[in-house]
Amino acid sequence: MAAAQESAGPAPAEAVQMMSGGKAAICREIMSELSDWFTEPAVIEACAEAVETLPVFACMDESKVAGFVALKEHPPAATEILIIASRRQYHGNGVGTALVKAAEQFARGRGARLLTVKTLAPRGRKEPHYEATRGFYLRNGFIPAEIFPTLWHEDHPCLFLVKPL
């Protein structure tokens, strides 16, 4: 599940770097700050555990992690954005876009032809934070490919998006 939202120009590419340690702690910390997107402690903990073994890129603001993206490879052709999140105060300043660009570069370098992401599909009620998330992906070149009504839960339909690389 991914949460991202932006409106302004990109953060500098040099601010994004691959993380070598502390991935679970950063994931847990940032996801816990984003209660509009991540409401279940068990989900946050599962994500924190999952990122420990995955490639994770962080967008830095001096010495502080502003946001991160965790990638899961699906050889031979796809790389999935398993989790992308930025601290609320960085929404709209290019952190998410810089992280997507880092994910694209990593995926291309590993031979992937698609970058994929899953997020919450529309549920027929007002959820501006998820509308913004879906808009972020569309602005960054992702194409809605399929809705999986019960992949996560019957009240949490999954929207699967793809981006050709």
CYANA upper distance limits for C-alpha pairs under 8 A (distance plus 0.5 A):
  1 MET  CA     82 LEU  CA      7.06
  1 MET  CA     83 ILE  CA      6.34
  1 MET  CA     84 ILE  CA      8.45
  1 MET  CA    117 VAL  CA      8.32
  1 MET  CA    118 LYS  CA      6.22
  1 MET  CA    119 THR  CA      5.55
  1 MET  CA    120 LEU  CA      7.73
  2 ALA  CA     81 ILE  CA      8.27
  2 ALA  CA     82 LEU  CA      7.55
  2 ALA  CA     83 ILE  CA      5.46
  2 ALA  CA     84 ILE  CA      5.64
  2 ALA  CA     85 ALA  CA      7.10
  2 ALA  CA    117 VAL  CA      7.94
  2 ALA  CA    118 LYS  CA      7.21
  2 ALA  CA    119 THR  CA      6.03
  2 ALA  CA    133 THR  CA      8.39
  3 ALA  CA     37 TRP  CA      6.87
  3 ALA  CA     83 ILE  CA      8.15
  3 ALA  CA     84 ILE  CA      6.50
  3 ALA  CA     85 ALA  CA      5.80
  3 ALA  CA     86 SER  CA      8.31
  3 ALA  CA    119 THR  CA      8.12
  3 ALA  CA    130 TYR  CA      8.03
  3 ALA  CA    133 THR  CA      6.27
  4 ALA  CA     84 ILE  CA      7.19
  4 ALA  CA     85 ALA  CA      6.25
  4 ALA  CA     86 SER  CA      7.29
  4 ALA  CA     91 HIS  CA      7.92
  4 ALA  CA     96 GLY  CA      6.60
  4 ALA  CA    132 ALA  CA      8.03
  4 ALA  CA    133 THR  CA      5.55
  4 ALA  CA    136 PHE  CA      6.99
  5 GLN  CA     91 HIS  CA      6.15
  5 GLN  CA     92 GLY  CA      6.69
  5 GLN  CA     96 GLY  CA      7.55
  5 GLN  CA    129 HIS  CA      8.46
  5 GLN  CA    132 ALA  CA      6.13
  5 GLN  CA    133 THR  CA      5.78
  5 GLN  CA    135 GLY  CA      8.22
  5 GLN  CA    136 PHE  CA      5.95
  6 GLU  CA     91 HIS  CA      5.87
  6 GLU  CA     92 GLY  CA      4.00
  6 GLU  CA     93 ASN  CA      6.82
  6 GLU  CA     94 GLY  CA      6.85
  6 GLU  CA     95 VAL  CA      8.47
  6 GLU  CA     96 GLY  CA      7.45
  6 GLU  CA     97 THR  CA      8.26
  6 GLU  CA    132 ALA  CA      8.49
  6 GLU  CA    136 PHE  CA      6.83
  7 SER  CA     91 HIS  CA      8.42
  7 SER  CA     92 GLY  CA      5.00
  7 SER  CA     93 ASN  CA      7.25
  7 SER  CA     94 GLY  CA      7.97
  8 ALA  CA     92 GLY  CA      5.67
  8 ALA  CA     93 ASN  CA      5.41
  8 ALA  CA     94 GLY  CA      6.39
  9 GLY  CA     92 GLY  CA      8.46
  9 GLY  CA     93 ASN  CA      6.52
  9 GLY  CA     94 GLY  CA      5.73
 10 PRO  CA     93 ASN  CA      6.93
 10 PRO  CA     94 GLY  CA      4.19
 10 PRO  CA     95 VAL  CA      7.01
 10 PRO  CA     97 THR  CA      6.52
 10 PRO  CA     98 ALA  CA      6.45
 11 ALA  CA     15 ALA  CA      7.57
 11 ALA  CA     93 ASN  CA      7.14
 11 ALA  CA     94 GLY  CA      5.17
 11 ALA  CA     95 VAL  CA      5.93
 11 ALA  CA     97 THR  CA      8.11
 11 ALA  CA     98 ALA  CA      6.32
 12 PRO  CA     16 VAL  CA      8.17
 12 PRO  CA     98 ALA  CA      7.70
 13 ALA  CA     98 ALA  CA      6.66
 13 ALA  CA    102 ALA  CA      8.40
 15 ALA  CA     59 CYS  CA      5.84
 15 ALA  CA     60 MET  CA      5.63
 15 ALA  CA     61 ASP  CA      7.55
 16 VAL  CA     57 PHE  CA      6.95
 16 VAL  CA     58 ALA  CA      5.93
 16 VAL  CA     59 CYS  CA      4.72
 16 VAL  CA     60 MET  CA      6.68
 16 VAL  CA     98 ALA  CA      7.58
 16 VAL  CA     99 LEU  CA      7.44
 16 VAL  CA    102 ALA  CA      7.68
 17 GLN  CA     57 PHE  CA      5.89
 17 GLN  CA     58 ALA  CA      5.98
 17 GLN  CA     59 CYS  CA      7.05
 17 GLN  CA     60 MET  CA      8.23
 18 MET  CA     55 PRO  CA      7.74
 18 MET  CA     56 VAL  CA      6.30
 18 MET  CA     57 PHE  CA      4.75
 18 MET  CA     58 ALA  CA      6.74
 19 MET  CA     23 LYS  CA      7.30
 19 MET  CA     55 PRO  CA      8.05
 19 MET  CA     56 VAL  CA      6.09
 19 MET  CA     57 PHE  CA      6.08
 19 MET  CA     58 ALA  CA      6.87
 20 SER  CA     56 VAL  CA      8.47
 22 GLY  CA     26 ILE  CA      6.83
 23 LYS  CA     27 CYS  CA      6.60
 23 LYS  CA     48 ALA  CA      7.87
 23 LYS  CA     51 VAL  CA      6.84
 23 LYS  CA     52 GLU  CA      6.28
 23 LYS  CA     56 VAL  CA      7.65
 24 ALA  CA     28 ARG  CA      6.52
 24 ALA  CA     47 CYS  CA      8.38
 24 ALA  CA     48 ALA  CA      4.80
 24 ALA  CA     49 GLU  CA      6.54
 24 ALA  CA     50 ALA  CA      8.41
 24 ALA  CA     51 VAL  CA      6.63
 24 ALA  CA     52 GLU  CA      6.27
 25 ALA  CA     29 GLU  CA      6.51
 25 ALA  CA     48 ALA  CA      7.46
 26 ILE  CA     30 ILE  CA      6.53
 26 ILE  CA     65 VAL  CA      8.15
 27 CYS  CA     31 MET  CA      6.42
 27 CYS  CA     44 ILE  CA      8.36
 27 CYS  CA     47 CYS  CA      7.80
 27 CYS  CA     48 ALA  CA      5.90
 27 CYS  CA     51 VAL  CA      8.15
 27 CYS  CA     68 PHE  CA      8.07
 28 ARG  CA     32 SER  CA      6.44
 28 ARG  CA     44 ILE  CA      6.57
 28 ARG  CA     45 GLU  CA      7.15
 28 ARG  CA     47 CYS  CA      8.23
 28 ARG  CA     48 ALA  CA      6.02
 29 GLU  CA     33 GLU  CA      7.05
 30 ILE  CA     34 LEU  CA      7.24
 30 ILE  CA     67 GLY  CA      7.97
 30 ILE  CA     85 ALA  CA      7.46
 30 ILE  CA     86 SER  CA      7.25
 30 ILE  CA     87 ARG  CA      6.43
 31 MET  CA     35 SER  CA      7.97
 31 MET  CA     38 PHE  CA      6.72
 31 MET  CA     44 ILE  CA      6.96
 31 MET  CA     85 ALA  CA      7.40
 32 SER  CA     38 PHE  CA      7.45
 32 SER  CA     41 PRO  CA      8.46
 32 SER  CA     44 ILE  CA      7.65
 33 GLU  CA     87 ARG  CA      7.48
 33 GLU  CA     88 ARG  CA      8.07
 34 LEU  CA     38 PHE  CA      6.46
 34 LEU  CA     87 ARG  CA      7.87
 34 LEU  CA     88 ARG  CA      7.51
 35 SER  CA     39 THR  CA      5.75
 36 ASP  CA    129 HIS  CA      7.27
 37 TRP  CA    129 HIS  CA      7.80
 37 TRP  CA    130 TYR  CA      8.00
 38 PHE  CA     43 VAL  CA      8.08
 38 PHE  CA     44 ILE  CA      7.45
 40 GLU  CA     44 ILE  CA      7.03
 41 PRO  CA     45 GLU  CA      6.64
 42 ALA  CA     46 ALA  CA      6.59
 43 VAL  CA     47 CYS  CA      6.65
 44 ILE  CA     48 ALA  CA      6.65
 45 GLU  CA     49 GLU  CA      6.71
 46 ALA  CA     50 ALA  CA      6.63
 47 CYS  CA     51 VAL  CA      6.74
 47 CYS  CA     83 ILE  CA      8.23
 48 ALA  CA     52 GLU  CA      7.47
 50 ALA  CA     54 LEU  CA      7.62
 51 VAL  CA     55 PRO  CA      7.97
 51 VAL  CA     56 VAL  CA      7.56
 51 VAL  CA     70 ALA  CA      6.69
 54 LEU  CA     70 ALA  CA      6.87
 54 LEU  CA     71 LEU  CA      6.65
 54 LEU  CA     72 LYS  CA      6.87
 55 PRO  CA     70 ALA  CA      6.37
 55 PRO  CA     71 LEU  CA      6.04
 55 PRO  CA     72 LYS  CA      7.86
 56 VAL  CA     68 PHE  CA      7.28
 56 VAL  CA     69 VAL  CA      6.07
 56 VAL  CA     70 ALA  CA      4.84
 56 VAL  CA     71 LEU  CA      6.81
 57 PHE  CA     68 PHE  CA      6.00
 57 PHE  CA     69 VAL  CA      5.87
 57 PHE  CA     70 ALA  CA      7.10
 57 PHE  CA     99 LEU  CA      7.52
 57 PHE  CA    102 ALA  CA      7.83
 57 PHE  CA    103 ALA  CA      8.36
 58 ALA  CA     65 VAL  CA      6.65
 58 ALA  CA     66 ALA  CA      7.82
 58 ALA  CA     67 GLY  CA      6.25
 58 ALA  CA     68 PHE  CA      4.78
 58 ALA  CA     69 VAL  CA      7.12
 58 ALA  CA     99 LEU  CA      7.84
 59 CYS  CA     65 VAL  CA      6.39
 59 CYS  CA     66 ALA  CA      6.06
 59 CYS  CA     67 GLY  CA      5.82
 59 CYS  CA     68 PHE  CA      6.61
 59 CYS  CA     95 VAL  CA      6.89
 59 CYS  CA     98 ALA  CA      7.91
 59 CYS  CA     99 LEU  CA      7.22
 60 MET  CA     64 LYS  CA      6.11
 60 MET  CA     65 VAL  CA      5.15
 60 MET  CA     66 ALA  CA      5.98
 60 MET  CA     67 GLY  CA      7.85
 61 ASP  CA     65 VAL  CA      6.73
 61 ASP  CA     66 ALA  CA      6.45
 66 ALA  CA     86 SER  CA      6.17
 66 ALA  CA     87 ARG  CA      6.22
 66 ALA  CA     90 TYR  CA      6.98
 66 ALA  CA     95 VAL  CA      7.63
 67 GLY  CA     84 ILE  CA      7.97
 67 GLY  CA     85 ALA  CA      5.99
 67 GLY  CA     86 SER  CA      4.20
 67 GLY  CA     87 ARG  CA      6.50
 67 GLY  CA     90 TYR  CA      8.45
 67 GLY  CA     95 VAL  CA      7.04
 67 GLY  CA     96 GLY  CA      7.75
 67 GLY  CA     99 LEU  CA      8.34
 68 PHE  CA     83 ILE  CA      8.40
 68 PHE  CA     84 ILE  CA      6.22
 68 PHE  CA     85 ALA  CA      6.22
 68 PHE  CA     86 SER  CA      6.87
 68 PHE  CA     99 LEU  CA      7.29
 69 VAL  CA     81 ILE  CA      7.27
 69 VAL  CA     82 LEU  CA      8.03
 69 VAL  CA     83 ILE  CA      6.09
 69 VAL  CA     84 ILE  CA      4.73
 69 VAL  CA     85 ALA  CA      7.15
 69 VAL  CA     99 LEU  CA      6.67
 69 VAL  CA    100 VAL  CA      8.21
 69 VAL  CA    103 ALA  CA      7.99
 70 ALA  CA     81 ILE  CA      6.54
 70 ALA  CA     82 LEU  CA      6.07
 70 ALA  CA     83 ILE  CA      5.70
 70 ALA  CA     84 ILE  CA      6.95
 71 LEU  CA     79 THR  CA      7.11
 71 LEU  CA     80 GLU  CA      6.06
 71 LEU  CA     81 ILE  CA      5.32
 71 LEU  CA     82 LEU  CA      5.92
 71 LEU  CA     83 ILE  CA      7.75
 71 LEU  CA    103 ALA  CA      7.71
 72 LYS  CA     79 THR  CA      6.24
 72 LYS  CA     80 GLU  CA      5.53
 72 LYS  CA     81 ILE  CA      7.02
 72 LYS  CA     82 LEU  CA      6.57
 73 GLU  CA     78 ALA  CA      6.84
 73 GLU  CA     79 THR  CA      4.89
 73 GLU  CA     80 GLU  CA      6.63
 74 HIS  CA     78 ALA  CA      5.53
 74 HIS  CA     79 THR  CA      6.01
 74 HIS  CA     80 GLU  CA      7.70
 75 PRO  CA     79 THR  CA      8.07
 75 PRO  CA    112 ALA  CA      7.75
 76 PRO  CA    111 GLY  CA      7.71
 76 PRO  CA    112 ALA  CA      6.95
 77 ALA  CA    111 GLY  CA      7.31
 77 ALA  CA    112 ALA  CA      4.84
 77 ALA  CA    113 ARG  CA      5.63
 77 ALA  CA    114 LEU  CA      6.69
 78 ALA  CA    107 ALA  CA      7.98
 78 ALA  CA    112 ALA  CA      5.34
 78 ALA  CA    113 ARG  CA      6.41
 78 ALA  CA    114 LEU  CA      5.14
 78 ALA  CA    115 LEU  CA      6.27
 78 ALA  CA    116 THR  CA      7.51
 79 THR  CA    107 ALA  CA      6.32
 79 THR  CA    112 ALA  CA      6.75
 79 THR  CA    114 LEU  CA      6.88
 79 THR  CA    115 LEU  CA      5.54
 79 THR  CA    116 THR  CA      6.72
 80 GLU  CA    115 LEU  CA      6.19
 80 GLU  CA    116 THR  CA      5.06
 80 GLU  CA    117 VAL  CA      6.07
 81 ILE  CA    103 ALA  CA      7.99
 81 ILE  CA    115 LEU  CA      7.67
 81 ILE  CA    116 THR  CA      6.53
 81 ILE  CA    117 VAL  CA      5.52
 81 ILE  CA    118 LYS  CA      8.24
 82 LEU  CA    117 VAL  CA      7.13
 82 LEU  CA    118 LYS  CA      8.07
 84 ILE  CA     96 GLY  CA      8.02
 84 ILE  CA     99 LEU  CA      8.35
 85 ALA  CA     96 GLY  CA      7.84
 86 SER  CA     90 TYR  CA      6.87
 86 SER  CA     91 HIS  CA      7.20
 86 SER  CA     95 VAL  CA      7.46
 86 SER  CA     96 GLY  CA      7.29
 87 ARG  CA     91 HIS  CA      7.39
 90 TYR  CA     94 GLY  CA      8.36
 90 TYR  CA     95 VAL  CA      7.20
 91 HIS  CA     95 VAL  CA      7.70
 91 HIS  CA     96 GLY  CA      8.21
 94 GLY  CA     98 ALA  CA      6.56
 95 VAL  CA     99 LEU  CA      6.74
 96 GLY  CA    100 VAL  CA      6.69
 97 THR  CA    101 LYS  CA      6.70
 97 THR  CA    140 ASN  CA      7.62
 98 ALA  CA    102 ALA  CA      6.76
 99 LEU  CA    103 ALA  CA      6.69
100 VAL  CA    104 GLU  CA      6.65
100 VAL  CA    140 ASN  CA      8.31
101 LYS  CA    105 GLN  CA      6.69
102 ALA  CA    106 PHE  CA      6.63
103 ALA  CA    107 ALA  CA      6.52
103 ALA  CA    115 LEU  CA      8.36
104 GLU  CA    108 ARG  CA      6.56
104 GLU  CA    115 LEU  CA      7.24
104 GLU  CA    165 LEU  CA      7.57
105 GLN  CA    109 GLY  CA      6.61
106 PHE  CA    110 ARG  CA      6.87
107 ALA  CA    111 GLY  CA      6.91
107 ALA  CA    112 ALA  CA      5.65
107 ALA  CA    113 ARG  CA      8.10
107 ALA  CA    114 LEU  CA      8.34
107 ALA  CA    115 LEU  CA      7.56
108 ARG  CA    112 ALA  CA      5.72
108 ARG  CA    113 ARG  CA      7.23
108 ARG  CA    165 LEU  CA      7.38
112 ALA  CA    165 LEU  CA      8.00
113 ARG  CA    164 PRO  CA      6.50
113 ARG  CA    165 LEU  CA      5.53
114 LEU  CA    162 VAL  CA      6.97
114 LEU  CA    163 LYS  CA      6.05
114 LEU  CA    164 PRO  CA      5.16
114 LEU  CA    165 LEU  CA      5.92
115 LEU  CA    162 VAL  CA      6.27
115 LEU  CA    163 LYS  CA      5.54
115 LEU  CA    164 PRO  CA      6.97
115 LEU  CA    165 LEU  CA      7.34
116 THR  CA    142 PHE  CA      8.36
116 THR  CA    160 PHE  CA      7.76
116 THR  CA    161 LEU  CA      6.15
116 THR  CA    162 VAL  CA      4.91
116 THR  CA    163 LYS  CA      6.68
117 VAL  CA    160 PHE  CA      6.52
117 VAL  CA    161 LEU  CA      5.88
117 VAL  CA    162 VAL  CA      7.07
118 LYS  CA    158 CYS  CA      6.77
118 LYS  CA    159 LEU  CA      6.02
118 LYS  CA    160 PHE  CA      5.11
118 LYS  CA    161 LEU  CA      6.70
119 THR  CA    133 THR  CA      8.49
119 THR  CA    134 ARG  CA      8.06
119 THR  CA    158 CYS  CA      6.23
119 THR  CA    159 LEU  CA      5.77
119 THR  CA    160 PHE  CA      7.25
120 LEU  CA    130 TYR  CA      7.39
120 LEU  CA    156 HIS  CA      6.80
120 LEU  CA    157 PRO  CA      6.38
120 LEU  CA    158 CYS  CA      5.46
120 LEU  CA    159 LEU  CA      6.15
121 ALA  CA    147 ILE  CA      7.33
121 ALA  CA    156 HIS  CA      7.91
121 ALA  CA    157 PRO  CA      5.83
121 ALA  CA    158 CYS  CA      5.73
121 ALA  CA    159 LEU  CA      5.10
122 PRO  CA    130 TYR  CA      8.43
122 PRO  CA    131 GLU  CA      8.25
122 PRO  CA    157 PRO  CA      8.16
123 ARG  CA    155 ASP  CA      8.35
123 ARG  CA    156 HIS  CA      8.32
123 ARG  CA    157 PRO  CA      7.90
127 GLU  CA    131 GLU  CA      6.75
128 PRO  CA    132 ALA  CA      6.53
129 HIS  CA    133 THR  CA      6.78
130 TYR  CA    134 ARG  CA      6.65
131 GLU  CA    135 GLY  CA      6.66
132 ALA  CA    136 PHE  CA      6.60
133 THR  CA    137 TYR  CA      7.01
134 ARG  CA    138 LEU  CA      6.82
135 GLY  CA    139 ARG  CA      6.59
136 PHE  CA    140 ASN  CA      6.75
137 TYR  CA    141 GLY  CA      7.01
137 TYR  CA    142 PHE  CA      5.85
137 TYR  CA    143 ILE  CA      8.49
138 LEU  CA    142 PHE  CA      5.51
138 LEU  CA    143 ILE  CA      6.98
141 GLY  CA    163 LYS  CA      6.54
142 PHE  CA    161 LEU  CA      6.29
142 PHE  CA    162 VAL  CA      5.70
142 PHE  CA    163 LYS  CA      4.99
142 PHE  CA    164 PRO  CA      8.41
143 ILE  CA    161 LEU  CA      5.73
143 ILE  CA    162 VAL  CA      5.73
143 ILE  CA    163 LYS  CA      6.61
144 PRO  CA    159 LEU  CA      7.47
144 PRO  CA    160 PHE  CA      6.62
144 PRO  CA    161 LEU  CA      4.83
144 PRO  CA    162 VAL  CA      7.05
145 ALA  CA    159 LEU  CA      8.13
145 ALA  CA    160 PHE  CA      6.16
145 ALA  CA    161 LEU  CA      5.71
145 ALA  CA    162 VAL  CA      6.95
146 GLU  CA    159 LEU  CA      6.54
146 GLU  CA    160 PHE  CA      5.76
146 GLU  CA    161 LEU  CA      7.65
147 ILE  CA    157 PRO  CA      7.27
147 ILE  CA    158 CYS  CA      6.02
147 ILE  CA    159 LEU  CA      5.04
147 ILE  CA    160 PHE  CA      6.54
148 PHE  CA    157 PRO  CA      6.35
148 PHE  CA    158 CYS  CA      5.51
148 PHE  CA    159 LEU  CA      6.97
148 PHE  CA    160 PHE  CA      8.04
149 PRO  CA    153 HIS  CA      8.05
149 PRO  CA    154 GLU  CA      6.69
149 PRO  CA    156 HIS  CA      7.78
149 PRO  CA    157 PRO  CA      4.77
149 PRO  CA    158 CYS  CA      6.62
150 THR  CA    154 GLU  CA      5.15
150 THR  CA    155 ASP  CA      8.20
150 THR  CA    156 HIS  CA      7.56
150 THR  CA    157 PRO  CA      6.27
150 THR  CA    158 CYS  CA      7.86
151 LEU  CA    157 PRO  CA      7.34
151 LEU  CA    158 CYS  CA      6.87
152 TRP  CA    156 HIS  CA      6.47
152 TRP  CA    157 PRO  CA      7.20
152 TRP  CA    158 CYS  CA      7.26
153 HIS  CA    157 PRO  CA      7.13
